[in-house]
Amino acid sequence: MSAAADLVFDARSAVASRHSGWERYSRSLRSALHDQFRVVDYVGPRWRGEPILPAANVVQPSIVVRGHAGTPVHYPTFPPPPAVSLALGRRLVYTLHDLTWWKYPETASRLGRAVYRKWAETAVRCTTILTVSEAVAREVQSSFGVPADRLFVASLASDLPICEPGRRPARDRPYLLSVAAIEPRKNIDRLVEAFRISGLAESHDLVLVGRRAWGEMPAGTSLLSDVDDDMLAGLYAGASATVLVSLYEGFGLPILESLAQGTTVVCSDLDVFREVSDGAGIFVDPLDPASIARGLRAAAAGGSPPTSAVLAARARSWADTARQAGAAYASARRNG
């Protein structure tokens, strides 16, 4: 590729086979960016067909920089190794999705605690930072003192198809839906306990969709994995409610995806969830199973989210996300 590219994009998450939040973000953003900019994708070395993760792939500065002097470089998921951050400075754009590694380190993976947190700290000191919500941007400013001219927000969107009523999955009973990786921060244990004490098990199922991460599956539950977009859209559309009771999040894409399908959301009372839902959720205390149970019962009783929230969720697009990210790239090119 020529040096005339607008952007070098770390596409390793975009081409990975996993279907979790980081991968969806990277794939959707990458597609939208290619429609608006001249993008060079960096996919890195592979092992058995899968991209090698940054922790095992630290010799990147020459690979990423070679032939693209002055071009912004975007790391959309994994933090860049310190050598990359220091070599590129403000020309590097790093998406800091949330502050889990600092605020809830006990819920993070060992790799996150031991490696990624340190790498991210270097990036925060010297690179251009992109966040996915205003809530995270405020946390980054408060925690790290990142100046406004190095901090940008590009919010996420839902690109799931809208499922028409006649195409919703046929199930024997009504159900509540949770879309989350099985990791401690997602608070699945308390959700399962809340469902148990709510009394709803007599009339409803609890359907868990996601991937097994570094958490333990609660006893008596099962997990739907490898769900494609059409099936996921149908699951959202057919649910009595989508439930996301995370201890902490940087955005909460299932909230937006659920609202876009016209389905009620039960979620933790977090600033970011009020931002993403436009205040349209049934908000609960994620540390209190009784509070979660009350939210589940309220959702199961029926009702729909406000039309304004549904339309707002549907109005968001990844093209808008790419345009918002473009402000970060312009700053990186100007100041890098």
C-alpha positions in Angstrom: 0.0 0.0 0.0 1.1 3.5 -0.6 2.0 6.1 2.0 -1.1 8.1 0.9 -3.3 6.0 3.3 -5.5 8.0 5.7 -5.2 5.4 8.5 -3.4 2.2 9.5 -5.9 0.0 11.4 -4.9 -2.8 13.7 -7.4 -5.4 12.4 -6.4 -8.4 14.4 -9.6 -8.4 16.4 -11.7 -7.7 13.3 -10.4 -10.9 11.6 -10.5 -13.1 14.7 -13.2 -15.8 14.9 -14.4 -14.8 18.4 -17.8 -13.1 18.6 -17.5 -10.9 21.7 -17.8 -7.2 22.2 -14.3 -6.2 21.2 -14.5 -8.2 18.0 -17.9 -6.9 17.0 -16.6 -3.3 17.7 -13.5 -3.8 15.6 -15.3 -5.5 12.7 -18.1 -3.0 12.5 -15.9 0.0 12.8 -13.4 -1.3 10.3 -16.1 -1.8 7.7 -17.4 1.7 8.2 -14.0 3.2 8.1 -13.2 1.5 4.7 -16.3 3.4 3.3 -14.9 6.7 4.4 -11.1 6.6 4.5 -8.2 5.0 2.7 -7.3 2.3 5.3 -4.4 0.0 5.5 -5.3 -3.1 7.7 -2.6 -4.5 9.9 -3.5 -8.2 10.6 -0.2 -9.3 12.0 1.3 -12.8 12.2 -1.0 -15.8 12.7 -0.9 -19.1 14.4 -3.2 -21.9 13.3 -5.1 -19.3 11.3 -5.8 -17.0 14.3 -4.1 -13.6 14.9 -1.4 -13.7 17.5 -2.4 -11.5 20.5 -0.3 -8.4 21.3 1.2 -10.1 24.4 3.0 -12.5 22.1 3.6 -10.0 19.3 5.7 -7.0 20.6 7.9 -6.4 17.6 5.4 -4.1 15.9 6.8 -0.6 15.5 8.7 -1.3 12.3 5.8 -3.3 10.9 3.2 -0.7 11.6 5.2 2.4 10.8 7.2 1.2 7.7 6.0 3.0 4.6 3.3 5.0 6.4 5.2 8.0 7.9 2.8 10.6 9.3 -0.2 8.3 9.0 -2.4 7.8 12.1 -2.4 4.3 13.5 -5.5 3.0 15.4 -5.5 0.3 18.0 -9.2 -0.4 18.5 -9.1 -3.1 21.1 -5.9 -4.5 22.6 -3.6 -1.8 24.0 -0.5 -1.1 22.1 2.9 -2.4 23.4 4.7 0.5 25.1 7.3 0.5 22.3 4.6 1.3 19.8 3.0 4.1 22.0 6.4 5.7 22.6 7.4 5.5 19.0 4.2 6.9 17.6 3.1 9.3 20.3 0.0 11.3 19.5 -0.1 9.7 16.0 -1.3 6.6 17.6 -5.1 6.4 18.4 -6.0 3.9 21.1 -9.6 3.0 22.0 -9.8 2.8 25.8 -13.2 1.0 26.2 -13.4 1.2 29.9 -11.4 1.4 33.1 -12.0 -2.2 34.3 -8.2 -2.8 34.8 -8.1 0.0 37.3 -11.6 0.1 38.9 -12.4 -3.6 39.0 -9.0 -5.4 38.6 -10.3 -8.5 40.5 -12.8 -9.1 37.6 -10.2 -8.8 34.8 -8.2 -11.6 33.2 -4.7 -12.4 34.4 -3.4 -11.1 31.1 -5.3 -7.9 31.6 -4.1 -7.3 35.1 -0.5 -8.3 34.5 0.2 -6.9 31.0 -2.6 -4.9 29.3 -3.1 -2.5 32.2 0.6 -1.4 32.1 0.5 -1.1 28.3 -2.6 1.0 28.5 -1.1 3.3 31.1 1.8 4.1 28.7 -0.7 4.8 25.9 -2.8 7.1 28.1 0.2 9.2 28.9 1.3 9.9 25.3 -1.2 8.8 22.6 -4.5 10.1 21.3 -7.3 8.4 23.3 -10.7 7.4 21.8 -13.5 6.3 24.1 -16.9 4.8 23.4 -19.1 6.9 25.7 -19.2 10.2 27.4 -19.2 8.4 30.8 -15.8 6.8 30.1 -14.4 10.0 28.7 -15.2 11.7 32.1 -13.6 8.8 33.9 -10.4 9.0 31.8 -10.2 12.7 32.5 -10.7 12.3 36.2 -8.4 9.3 36.6 -5.5 10.2 34.2 -5.9 13.9 33.6 -5.9 13.4 29.8 -6.4 16.9 28.2 -9.4 17.5 26.1 -7.3 17.9 22.9 -6.1 14.3 23.2 -9.5 12.7 24.2 -12.3 11.9 21.8 -15.6 10.0 21.9 -17.1 7.8 19.2 -20.2 6.0 20.4 -21.2 2.6 19.2 -24.2 1.4 17.1 -26.3 -1.6 16.5 -25.9 -3.2 13.1 -28.2 -6.2 13.7 -31.1 -6.5 11.3 -34.5 -5.5 12.7 -36.4 -8.7 13.3 -40.0 -8.7 12.1 -42.6 -10.3 14.4 -43.2 -13.3 12.2 -39.5 -14.2 12.2 -38.9 -14.4 15.9 -37.7 -17.7 17.2 -40.4 -20.1 18.4 -40.0 -21.0 22.1 -42.3 -22.9 24.4 -42.2 -20.3 27.1 -41.5 -16.5 27.5 -37.9 -15.8 28.4 -35.5 -13.2 29.7 -32.3 -12.7 27.7 -28.8 -12.1 28.9 -26.1 -11.4 26.2 -22.7 -11.3 27.9 -19.4 -13.2 28.1 -19.0 -15.4 31.2 -16.6 -13.3 33.2 -16.9 -11.9 36.7 -17.7 -8.3 35.7 -20.9 -9.4 34.0 -22.3 -10.4 37.4 -24.1 -13.5 36.0 -24.1 -15.2 39.4 -26.3 -12.5 40.9 -28.5 -12.5 37.9 -29.1 -16.2 38.2 -29.8 -15.8 42.0 -32.2 -12.9 41.2 -34.1 -15.0 38.7 -34.4 -17.8 41.3 -35.8 -15.6 44.0 -38.1 -13.6 41.6 -40.4 -16.6 41.2 -40.4 -16.2 37.4 -38.9 -19.6 36.8 -42.4 -21.0 36.9 -43.4 -19.0 33.8 -40.2 -17.8 32.1 -36.8 -19.2 31.0 -33.5 -17.4 31.5 -31.5 -17.6 28.2 -27.8 -16.8 28.4 -26.0 -15.9 25.1 -22.3 -15.3 24.9 -18.9 -17.0 25.2 -17.1 -18.7 28.0 -14.4 -16.4 29.2 -12.5 -16.5 32.5 -15.6 -16.8 34.7 -17.5 -19.9 35.9 -20.9 -20.9 34.6 -23.4 -20.8 37.4 -24.8 -24.2 38.4 -27.9 -25.3 36.4 -27.4 -22.9 33.5 -26.3 -23.4 29.9 -24.9 -21.0 27.3 -25.8 -20.4 23.7 -22.7 -19.6 21.7 -21.9 -19.1 18.0 -25.1 -17.2 17.5 -25.2 -15.4 14.2 -26.7 -11.9 13.8 -30.1 -13.0 12.4 -30.5 -15.4 15.4 -29.3 -12.8 17.9 -31.7 -10.2 16.5 -34.6 -12.7 16.8 -33.6 -13.5 20.4 -33.7 -9.9 21.3 -37.0 -9.3 19.6 -38.7 -12.3 21.1 -37.5 -11.7 24.7 -39.7 -10.3 27.5 -36.7 -8.2 28.4 -32.9 -8.1 27.9 -31.0 -8.1 31.2 -27.5 -6.6 31.7 -26.5 -6.2 35.3 -22.8 -5.7 34.9 -20.8 -4.3 37.8 -19.2 -1.9 35.3 -19.2 -1.2 31.6 -17.8 1.2 29.1 -20.8 1.2 26.9 -23.2 -1.8 27.1 -24.0 -2.7 23.4 -26.7 -5.2 24.3 -28.8 -2.3 25.7 -28.7 -0.6 22.4 -29.2 -3.7 20.4 -32.2 -4.6 22.5 -33.8 -1.2 22.3 -33.4 -1.2 18.5 -35.5 -4.4 18.5 -38.2 -2.7 20.6 -37.4 -4.8 23.7 -37.4 -3.6 27.3 -34.0 -3.5 29.1 -33.3 -4.3 32.8 -29.9 -2.9 33.6 -27.5 -1.8 36.3 -28.0 1.8 37.5 -24.8 3.1 35.9 -24.2 6.5 34.3 -23.2 4.8 31.1 -26.3 2.7 30.9 -28.5 5.8 31.4 -26.5 7.4 28.6 -26.8 4.5 26.1 -30.5 3.9 26.9 -31.5 7.5 26.9 -32.9 6.8 30.4 -35.3 4.2 29.1 -34.1 1.2 31.1 -35.5 -0.5 34.2 -32.6 0.4 36.5 -31.5 -1.9 39.4 -28.7 -2.3 41.9 -26.3 -4.8 40.5 -25.0 -5.8 44.0 -28.5 -6.6 45.3 -30.2 -9.7 43.9 -33.5 -8.5 45.4 -33.3 -5.3 43.4 -32.5 -7.2 40.3 -35.5 -9.6 41.0 -37.8 -6.6 41.2 -36.6 -5.4 37.9 -37.1 -8.8 36.3 -40.7 -9.0 37.6 -41.4 -5.5 36.3 -40.2 -6.4 32.9 -42.0 -9.7 32.8 -45.3 -7.9 33.6 -45.2 -6.5 30.1 -44.7 -3.2 28.4 -42.3 -1.7 25.8 -39.6 0.9 25.9 -40.6 4.5 24.9 -40.8 4.9 21.1 -38.3 7.8 21.3 -35.7 5.4 22.8 -36.3 2.8 20.1 -36.0 5.3 17.3 -32.8 6.8 18.9 -31.2 3.3 19.1 -32.1 2.6 15.5 -30.8 6.0 14.4 -27.3 5.3 15.5 -25.0 4.0 12.8 -21.4 2.8 12.5 -21.0 5.3 9.7 -21.5 8.0 12.4 -19.0 6.2 14.7 -16.4 6.3 11.9 -17.1 10.0 11.4 -16.7 10.7 15.1 -13.4 8.6 15.1 -12.3 10.7 12.2 -11.9 13.7 14.5 -9.4 11.7 16.5 -7.5 10.7 13.3 -7.4 14.3 12.2 -5.9 15.4 15.5 -3.4 12.5 15.4 -2.3 13.5 12.0 -2.0 17.2 12.9 -0.2 16.7 16.2 1.7 13.4 15.7 
